[in-house]
Amino acid sequence: MDATEIPALPFVDEHATTVEANADAVWHELGAMMNGSRGFRVAVSVPGQELAYVGRHPFSTYALIFHLDETPQGGTRLRAETRADFPGRKGALYRRLVIGTGAHALVVRHMLTKVRKNAA
């Protein structure tokens, strides 16, 4: 999977937070947090603006896209967009376990909180 295939993946959700740090500091923390994350590889890297990770396994093809937007106050609005396809019956079950239980949202919000605290 590469960057051109991300838009074709169905939208799952988006979570956001405001970080009281500039986009460069947020960018650095995102990279540090995701460095070595199993199951992901970088598909898009636009420093200070966008960082997209993609992955694939038998039950899902997925992308986690971080968007960074400067705020008028000098901070950064950090959004985490998830896109994923869950093919077949096993994929549907996996979606229910990961998305339907709220586990995915909990993990993503935790990631955003970690970046917000470490970048500030």
Protein Blocks (a to p, Z undefined) as FASTA:
>chain_A
ZZklmmmpccfbdcdddddbdfklmmmmmmmmmgopahiacfbdcehkaccdddddfkbc
cdddddddddfkopacdddddddddehjklmmmmmmmmmnommmmmmmmmmmmmmmmmZZ
